[in-house]
Amino acid sequence: MKNKEKKSRRFFTVVALIVTLFHLIPFYILITTSLKASNDFSSKWVLPSSIHIENFMKAWEQASLGNAFINTTIITAGAALLLIVFGSLAAYPLARMNTRLNKFVYFLFIAIMIVPPLTALVPLYKMVVDMGMMNTHEIAILNNMAAFLPLTIFLYAGFIRSTIPKELEEAAKIDGASTLKIFFKVVFPLLKPITATVLIISCVFIWNDYQFAIFFLQDESVQTLTVALASFFGQNQSNLNLVAAAAIMSMLPMTILFLFLQKYFVAGLSSGSVKG
């Protein structure tokens, strides 16, 4: 039995290494391309003969990444903050009060998760134009918050039901604490794992959002990284080393965020999936 277990572990380890290798190949090509000179036409598999760090500075200036970074950070941080506040507040009564209305609302949010956000693009675009909110950070924040709110509520509600004991809230209620005070003082501090999960999932998708940004943020002053990169790629199809450098810089913030929060990520997902 022990030999069989060792063989199966080795097999799965080899499979995991192969899968990891396949995922690392695009990053290897991206890094080697970003470090090559513009007149270096060697194979993408070959390491650069000399390292050209100036590609990153050129890409930063030519693609106007500074402004795009600021816009994307404002939109991502604003939407993530609203998602955490409103998502957790909405999930708490849905998880604790088992009424017919709450069940209906909960399953309604789950049903909304199935609907692709782009199906609402035409009426949403008309409404945004009528409200005069085109090319504003506010509309991008609200759009992204609305798109990810059902998933956020689903994750928070599952985590509260499966992880946080009701006895803690009952003890606080006996001490005279109000419902809001119980939530913010007792429940919310225990939501760190699922909050990290929500942050990673929402921030990565909002940071990389293109479908809403290309329609609602058409002015260059409010362009996000994805729109700026797409425009930069169109102008530099023969100069891929600069495009690769710009792509690396644009993905660094989310990579760092994931590295900091990864220990909470799996814990949040696994705990929240025990009870639906």
N, C-alpha and C positions, 0 to 999 in steps of 0.2 A: 504493500500500500504506500509506504514511504517513497519507494522508487518511482511509483506511478505519479505521486504528487510532485516529486522533484522534476520529472520529465514534463509534466503539464505546465509547471511554473516556468521552466526553461523555454518551452514552446511559446507560451504567451509573452514572455519577455522578449523573445526574438521577433515575434509579430509586432509588439509595441515599438521596438527599435526600428523595424522596417517602416512602419507607419510614420513614426517621428521623422525618419530620414526623408521620406517623401514630402512631408510638410516643410522641412528645412530647405529643400532644394530651391524653391522660389526666392527665399530670403538670401541664400548664397548668391544667386544670380543677380538679385537686386543690389547687394552690397558690392560685388565685384564690378558691376556696371557703373555704379555711382563713383567709384574710385579711379576709373580709367579716364584717359585724355580723350578729347572729342575726336581726335584723328586716330584713335586706337580701334582698329576693326578686327581685333583678334576674337577668337571664339568666346562665347559667354561663359564657358566652363573654365577658361584660363584665368589665373590670377593676374592683376595688373602689373606691368613691369615697373611702374612707378606710381606712387599714391598721390592723387590730386584732391586734396582737401578743399581747394578753392571752388570745386564744383558745388559744394554746399552753400558757400557764400553767394555765388552767382545765381544759383537757383532761388535762394531766399530773396534776393533783390529783384530778379527778373519776373518771378511768379507773384510778387507782392504777398509773400507768405506771412509777413508780420501782421498786416491788417486782417488777413484771413484767419490767422491764429486767434486774434482778439475776438473777432466775430463768432468763431466756432466755440471758443471758451465761454463767452457770455451766454450763448444759446444752450450749450450742453449743461453748464452749471445751473442756469436758471430753470431749465426743464427738469433736471435731476432733483433739485431742491423742492420744486412743486410736487413732483411725483412722490417723493418720500413723505412730505407733510400730508398731502391730500390722500395719497394711496393708503398710508397707515391709518389715518383717521377714518376713512371709509371702510377699511377692512375690519377694524375692531368691532363695531356693532354687528357686522355681517357674520363674524366668527363667533360672537358670544350670544347674540339674541336670535334664537332659532324660531323665528316667526315665518309665516307664509310669505309675507311681503319681502322679508330679507332673503328667503330662499329664491324667490322670483328675481330679485335684483341681482343676486349672486350669479345665478345661471344666465341672466341677461348679459352680464359682463363677460362670462365665459363664451357665450354665443358671439359677442362682438369681436372677440379675439380671432374668430375664424374669418371674419370679413376683411378682405384686403383694404388697407387705408386708401389706396388709389381709386377705389370705386366712388369715393366721396369727393374726388378732386374737382370735378366740374362745378357742382353747387358751392363747394367750399371756395373755389377761386372767385366765383361771382360774388359771394358774400364778402370776401376780403376786399375786393375792388370797391364794392359799394360802401364799405366801412372806411375806406381810405387807409388801410393798414398794410398795403403792399410795401415791400422793401423796408420792413421794420424788424427789429429783434423780437419784439413782443409777439408777432404773429408766428414766427418760427418756434418760439418757446411754447406757445399755446398749442400749436399743431402737434409738436412732438410729445407734449404732455398728454394730449388727448389720445394719441396713437398708442402710448405705452401704459396708460392708466389701467385698463382692464387687466393686463398681465401683472402689473404691480399689486393690484388689489387681490388677485388670485394667489400670488405668492405670499403676501402678508397674511391673508386669512388662513391659508393652510398652515403657515408657521405658528400663528397664535393658537390655533386649535390643537396642534400636535405637540407643542413644546412648552407653552406657558401654562402652569397649573392655575386653576380658578381660585384655589385657596389663598394665593397671594393677594388677589383682588378683593376677595371676601374679607380678609384681615384688614386691608386698608379701608374698606367700606365701614367696618365696625368701628374703626378709629375716627370716622366722620369725614373721610375724604370724598370729594365729589367725583363724578365719573371722569371728567376731564383731568383732574389731578391724579386719579388712579392711572389713567392712560399715560400721561407724561412722566410721572414719578416712578411708577411701578412697571408698566408694560413696555413702554418705548425703549428704556435702557436695555431691555432683554432682547430687543430686535436687531442687535448688531449684525449677526450672521446673515439674516435675510436682507437687511439694509445694504450690506456689502454686495450681495448677489444682485439686488435691484440696481445698485450703482453701476456695477460692471456691465450688466446686460443693457441697461438703458443708455449709459454714457457711450459705450462702443457703437451702438446703432445710431444714436443721435450725432455723434462725432463724424460718422461715416455717411450720414444721410445725404442723398443726392436728389431723390425724387421730389421732395418738397422744396428743397433749397433752390433747385433750378427754376421752379415756377414762381415762388414767392419772394425770392431774393435776387432779383435780376440786376439791380444796381451794383456797380463794382465796389462801392463803399461798404456794402453789407454782405458781400460774397463770403461764403464759407470755404473751407479748405477743399472740399470735394469739387466744388464749382471752379475754384481757382486752379486746381490741378488738372481738371479736364480741359480748361482753356489753355493752360500752359503746355499740355501734351499735344494739343492741336497745333500749336505754334512751333513745337520743337520735336517733331517726329523723326528728324534726322540727327537729333542731338539727345539721345536717350540717356546719356550719363547725367545730364542736368535733371531730367525727369525722374530718374531713379533716386537722385539725391533729395529731390523735393518730396518724393513718396516716403522715403525713410524718415525725414524730419516730421512729416505729418502723422506718422503712426507711432512715434515715440511716446507721446503723452499717455495714450491708452495702454500701451505696453507697460509703462511704469505703474499706472493705476492698477492693472491686473496683478503685477508682481507684488504690490503692497497688500492687496486685498484677497489674494488667491486662497489663503488659509481659511477665510470665512466663506468663500464662494461655494465650495462643495458642501460644507456644513449647512449652509442656508438652503440649498436646493434639496438635499437629502432629508432634512428635518421637515421642510415644508411640503414634502410629497407623501408623508406618512398618512395624513388624513386630508381628504378633499372637502 
